[in-house]
Structures are given as structure tokens and as C-alpha cells.
Amino acid sequence: MTGAAGGIGRELRERIKPWAETVRLADICDLGPARAGEEIFQCDLADREAVMKMVEGCDAILHFGGISVEDKFLPIMNANILGLHHLYEAVHRFGVKRVVYASSSHTVASTPPPSWSTPTCRCGRTVFMA
Ligand SMILES: NC(=O)c1ccc[n+]([C@@H]2O[C@H](COP(=O)([O-])OP(=O)(O)OC[C@H]3O[C@@H](n4cnc5c(N)ncnc54)[C@H](O)[C@@H]3O)[C@@H](O)[C@H]2O)c1
């Protein structure tokens, strides 16, 4: 699970344990020590080789890592575009069968119909592209 230190990741950390023998928790931020049934993997999604190591051996991925609010373009691009590109490359290389990807209301937020498909912020535009 990427983004394991984030809001959704923290909520899911205990709940997903019954789903797997071992849960690999990844984030750019510190996740603290591994608990029973966990592996901790601290890495930047923009680091291709690190993402390859993070994904190798996984059966399924819950992808919540990235910039979820508005920010400057460079960190958003590194996490949300480059990071996702690395993740999908690794998924392809290692034959991971399932990826759950969280979209965002920012892809359409604050945009009334008929322009629902027009993201209103950099964060939303990158998630929309993904
Ligand atoms: N919270 C919601 O209600 C909600 C609803 C719909 C979709 N989403 C989407 O789900 C995802 C997770 O949401 P959240 O609320 O947990 O977000 P969050 O911002 O709390 O967590 C994102 C996590 O990603 C990590 N991260 C950021 N850049 C990184 C990088 N370069 N490399 C590795 N990790 C990095 C952060 O450290 C953070 O822990 C987001 O993409 C968000 O848009 C959230």
C-alpha cells in the first residue's frame, strides 16, 4: 500500500491485514516500526529503482501515494505523474494482477456542469491525466 502514512493509509493499516500474509507499507514519510505482518518501505515514488524494489514480490497494490492537495507543479509532477508511471512500469514488469488506484474529486471539483471534465487545480489535472 503506497501512501501508507496518509489519511486513507493510516485508516487502512490495520484493516487490510486479514487480506494478506504480509502487507508492505510504503511512503516517502516515516511510517514508524513494522508491526506484526508488516514490511515498511520508505521511498519516493519519483525514484524509479526504489519503486521497482517496492513492487517486486507484491500480489496486489493499493495506490494512495501522491500529492492530494494543491502544490507547486514540480512535486505534483514527481509524485503524481512520474510516480504513477514508475508504479505501472513495475506492475507490468513483475506481473502484479491487481492495482487499486484512488482518483480524486479534484478532477472535477468546483466545476459545475456542463464542464465536469475540467479539473480546476494542478493536483486535479494530474490525477485526471492518470
Ligand atoms: N481522503 C479522501 O477522502 C479521498 C477521496 C478520494 C480520493 N482520494 C485520493 O486518495 C489518495 C490518498 O488520499 P489521502 O487523503 O490519504 O492523501 P494524503 O495526502 O493524506 O496521503 C498521501 C500520502 O502520499 C505520500 N506521498 C506524497 N508524495 C509522495 C512521493 N513522492 N512518494 C511517496 N509517497 C508520497 C504522502 O507522504 C502521504 O502520506 C490521494 O490520491 C487522494 O487524492 C482521497
The ligand as an SDF file (V2000), in Angstrom:
LIG
                    3D

 44 48  0  0  0  0  0  0  0  0999 V2000
   -9.2270   11.3480    1.5600 N   0  0  0  0  0  0  0  0  0  0  0  0
  -10.2560   11.2950    0.7110 C   0  0  0  0  0  0  0  0  0  0  0  0
  -11.4240   11.5000    1.0720 O   0  0  0  0  0  0  0  0  0  0  0  0
  -10.0320   10.9280   -0.7260 C   0  0  0  0  0  0  0  0  0  0  0  0
  -11.1170   10.7810   -1.5350 C   0  0  0  0  0  0  0  0  0  0  0  0
  -10.9150   10.4190   -2.8720 C   0  0  0  0  0  0  0  0  0  0  0  0
   -9.6390   10.2220   -3.3380 C   0  0  0  0  0  0  0  0  0  0  0  0
   -8.5730   10.3950   -2.5290 N   0  0  0  0  0  0  0  0  0  0  0  0
   -7.2520   10.1710   -3.1000 C   0  0  0  0  0  0  0  0  0  0  0  0
   -6.6400    9.0830   -2.4310 O   0  0  0  0  0  0  0  0  0  0  0  0
   -5.2510    9.3260   -2.2930 C   0  0  0  0  0  0  0  0  0  0  0  0
   -4.8700    9.2710   -0.8260 C   0  0  0  0  0  0  0  0  0  0  0  0
   -5.6650   10.2030   -0.1090 O   0  0  0  0  0  0  0  0  0  0  0  0
   -5.2300   10.6900    1.3320 P   0  0  0  0  0  0  0  0  0  0  0  0
   -6.3360   11.5330    1.8310 O   0  0  0  0  0  0  0  0  0  0  0  0
   -4.7660    9.5280    2.1390 O   0  0  0  0  0  0  0  0  0  0  0  0
   -3.9890   11.6450    0.9540 O   0  0  0  0  0  0  0  0  0  0  0  0
   -2.7990   12.1010    1.8980 P   0  0  0  0  0  0  0  0  0  0  0  0
   -2.2600   13.3740    1.3040 O   0  0  0  0  0  0  0  0  0  0  0  0
   -3.2140   12.1050    3.3220 O   0  0  0  0  0  0  0  0  0  0  0  0
   -1.7170   10.9420    1.7200 O   0  0  0  0  0  0  0  0  0  0  0  0
   -0.8820   10.8470    0.5970 C   0  0  0  0  0  0  0  0  0  0  0  0
    0.3950   10.1600    1.0270 C   0  0  0  0  0  0  0  0  0  0  0  0
    1.2590   10.0970   -0.1020 O   0  0  0  0  0  0  0  0  0  0  0  0
    2.5790   10.3420    0.3370 C   0  0  0  0  0  0  0  0  0  0  0  0
    3.3900   10.8810   -0.7460 N   0  0  0  0  0  0  0  0  0  0  0  0
    3.3620   12.1340   -1.2730 C   0  0  0  0  0  0  0  0  0  0  0  0
    4.3010   12.2810   -2.2010 N   0  0  0  0  0  0  0  0  0  0  0  0
    4.9530   11.1060   -2.2740 C   0  0  0  0  0  0  0  0  0  0  0  0
    6.0490   10.6370   -3.0440 C   0  0  0  0  0  0  0  0  0  0  0  0
    6.6620   11.4340   -3.9440 N   0  0  0  0  0  0  0  0  0  0  0  0
    6.4740    9.3780   -2.8570 N   0  0  0  0  0  0  0  0  0  0  0  0
    5.8760    8.5550   -1.9530 C   0  0  0  0  0  0  0  0  0  0  0  0
    4.8360    8.9370   -1.1910 N   0  0  0  0  0  0  0  0  0  0  0  0
    4.3770   10.2000   -1.3490 C   0  0  0  0  0  0  0  0  0  0  0  0
    2.4380   11.3660    1.4600 C   0  0  0  0  0  0  0  0  0  0  0  0
    3.5760   11.3470    2.3170 O   0  0  0  0  0  0  0  0  0  0  0  0
    1.1560   10.9210    2.1310 C   0  0  0  0  0  0  0  0  0  0  0  0
    1.4070   10.0780    3.2370 O   0  0  0  0  0  0  0  0  0  0  0  0
   -4.9760   10.6960   -2.9210 C   0  0  0  0  0  0  0  0  0  0  0  0
   -4.5160   10.5000   -4.2410 O   0  0  0  0  0  0  0  0  0  0  0  0
   -6.3300   11.3620   -2.9230 C   0  0  0  0  0  0  0  0  0  0  0  0
   -6.4330   12.2730   -3.9820 O   0  0  0  0  0  0  0  0  0  0  0  0
   -8.7370   10.7320   -1.2500 C   0  0  0  0  0  0  0  0  0  0  0  0
  1  2  1  0
  2  3  2  0
  2  4  1  0
  4  5  1  0
  4 44  2  0
  5  6  2  0
  6  7  1  0
  7  8  2  0
  8  9  1  0
  8 44  1  0
  9 10  1  0
  9 42  1  0
 10 11  1  0
 11 12  1  0
 11 40  1  0
 12 13  1  0
 13 14  1  0
 14 15  2  0
 14 16  1  0
 14 17  1  0
 17 18  1  0
 18 19  2  0
 18 20  1  0
 18 21  1  0
 21 22  1  0
 22 23  1  0
 23 24  1  0
 23 38  1  0
 24 25  1  0
 25 26  1  0
 25 36  1  0
 26 27  1  0
 26 35  1  0
 27 28  2  0
 28 29  1  0
 29 30  1  0
 29 35  2  0
 30 31  1  0
 30 32  2  0
 32 33  1  0
 33 34  2  0
 34 35  1  0
 36 37  1  0
 36 38  1  0
 38 39  1  0
 40 41  1  0
 40 42  1  0
 42 43  1  0
M  CHG  2   8   1  16  -1
M  END
$$$$
